[in-house]
Each structure stands twice: as C-alpha cells, then as structure tokens.
Amino acid sequence: MLQIGLTGGIGAGKSTASRRLVELGATLIDADLIAREVVAKGTPGLARIAEAFGPEVIGADGEMDRARVASIVFSDDAKLAQLNGITHPLIGRRTAELVAEAGPEAVLVYDAALMVEQGSQARFALVAVVDTAEDVRVRRLVESRGLTEADARARITKQATDAQRRAAADVLLPNDGTPEELVARVDRLWAERLVPFEENVRLRRAVRGGAPVVVDPDPGWAARGERLAARVAYAAGSVGRGVAHIGSTAVPGLPAKDVTDLQLAVRSLDEVDALVEPLAAVGMIEIPEIVQDDPQAADPDPARWRKRYFGGADPGQRVHLHIRVHGAPGWRYALLVRDWLRADSAACAEYLQVKRAAAEESGGDPDAARYVGRKEPWFDAALPRAEAWAASTGWRPE
Ligand code: ADP
C-alpha cells in the first residue's frame, strides 16, 4: 500500500488528474466527499447533530441545513468542538473502511485541495501538485464553472501561493497545455513511479545500487531535504529527537551524488523497532545489514558508532536515513562535518576532488563500497581540522 497526497490550486486540474489516477487503478480518498457523506440525509451522524443542536438543523428535505449549522458554530468554540467531536470520528472510521477495502496493494490518492494550507503534506509518502499558471486557471474557472474573473481571482488569493505548493511537491504536474498532456504526465507518474514505489513499500525493499555519479549541485536540494525530513519527523512522532539534512547535498554549492541523506536522532536504537511501520508508510525501509558507522580510529568503544539505516523506496528520489542516538559520536560527527564544509569553501573544494576521483575509480561498483572506502582516509585526516574549526567558533551540534 502507498498513500500519496494530490493537491493544486483551484482550477489547476486536480480533479482531472485524480480522475485519471482512478482510471489507472488508484483508490481516491476525497476528504470533502467523506465529510459530506457521514452527515448525509438519514445518517446516524446527522441524527446526532440534530440531538446536539436541535431538530431545526435538518431542513424540510431531510438534508442538513449547512448554513444553520455554520451559524451555530461560527463564533462558539465549544459548539464547534462538539460538532467536530461528532464528525471527526465518523470521518476517521469511514476513511479507515475505505483504506481497508482498498486492500494491501492499493495506491491511495488523498485528494486534498487544502493540503498545504492545513500543513498535512508530511503524512504522505509522496506529494504530487498540479501546477498551472494563475491566468490559465482563471480562464478555465470562468469558462467551465461560470465564475466571474474577480471571483476566481478572489478565491485564488485566499489559497496558498503557487510557490508554497511547489515547495511541498515531490512531483509537479504542469497543466498549462492540453488535457491530453496532463493525462500523459499522470500516466508516466503512475507507471514509472507510483506502481514500483507501492511494490517496494509492500515488499519492504529500499531502492539501492547504481553507480555513484557526482552531479552539479541543484538549488532544489535544500527544499527537498526539508520536505523529506518533515516526513521522517512525522513518522517518528514523539520517538524522534530531531531530523537533520546531512551529507553533501546539505552543503550548498557542493557537487554530490543526487541523494538526500537524513539523520534522525532517537534516545535509544531499540526504540526504532516501533518506527519500522510508520517509516514504511512514508516510504522509508530498513536495510538491516547496515548497522555501524566507521568509528574514528581513536575511539575505544566502536559500539558507540552503531546506527540503524533506512533507504527510500521511491524510485524517483534517493534517500538514505541514518538513525543515531542523540548525543552519540556518530550523530555529532555527521553534523560537524556538514557544518564545517558549509563554512570552509577550501575544504569543500578539496573534498570534491576526492569524491570525483573516488567516483571515477569505483566505476560500475553497484553498492558503492569502494566509493565510500576511497573517501574515508580523507575524512580521517580532515576530522582534526573540523574539530579545530568547531573549537575556534564555539560550534555546537544541532
Ligand atoms: P481543480 O479540481 O484543480 O479545481 P479541475 O480539474 O476541475 O480543477 O479543472 C478546472 C477546469 O479546467 C475543469 O473544467 C477542467 O475540465 C478544465 N481543465 C483541466 N485541465 C485542462 C486543460 N489542460 N486544458 C483545458 N481545460 C482543462
């Protein structure tokens, strides 16, 4: 099972994209629709609302009088909480039913118009955003929904901005062209990414292998790191003691392998057992054979360098998740090296040369062991310099 979020500004083409995903085999979870269903005419939900707020909230046609309910709860927080106390559990139960019915191989698409406004993006394994220029959206809303231009623009202004939605997107689905072009993009997303991603999660398979290729730095790496870190933090819940983007893609301007390295801090590695399922739900799968960082030569207690290691299951973006004990030397080291490289451009340039040589030498090495092995001596020699920098600047981890 895979749970993804789909959003887009009003008129962007979200419904068009979600219809296509359903044709391809996805299960649509439409929050608005469910919220209406659980209080539809004749439902126990509606009866309970009438009990709480009086029979006049049901109109002559047997439907809920939405305007009346809205006016009752509008300026009364206690009443609003009472209403939510009735509807939220019903919505939760109905959603759980739909998820259960969809079965273990389902790709669930949460149609969430206000995902970014509500800040719910981190709970999904992937977020797709239908992205359409504002003027195009206005034109389509005027033509297809009979809105005036002023009305369309007013609604757009009330929503999150395009930039905010783009920052939440793992996948952008531009829709300035024809509907056929959007459908073709959705088809590619489904076949090349969602289907293999779902299978990887279900079979507990992280994406691995591939020769280490060092590419030019991408200005989007920082935002991608934040997005993925938020997902890990959501999955870790109260077990997590902070998630950081580490590694080369966290150093602006440094060419690197196109991989997001993340570090999740925990109190104890045993606690991670409870995170295996929640992390799988956001697309991170444990690779149990990797359990140890290379301790710095001088450390008398190599066990302090233990970690648990997860890899992303999304074939569209590589993620390495290192889970380490908060305060342990390996945890501190990852943050120290990142911050030192961020601060020292000469060290960065040196490291880049070593990486390039390592990538070249390791050629087609699929598990990159030789690549990593080739970089280690440089790090061993660099550590005293990083420590000297930390001492002189008063650096602290986090
Ligand atoms: P949303 O659900 O994001 O508000 P819709 O999918 O309902 O947007 O699209 C808004 C309107 O624009 C609909 O009438 C839809 O048929 C139309 N539409 C969507 N994509 C295109 C496109 N590429 N070209 C022309 N019209 C489109």
Residues whose N, C-alpha, C, O or C-beta is under 5 A from the ligand:
A	BS01	ADP	G8 G9 I10 G11 A12 G13 K14 S15 T16 R140 S144 N175 G177 T178 P179
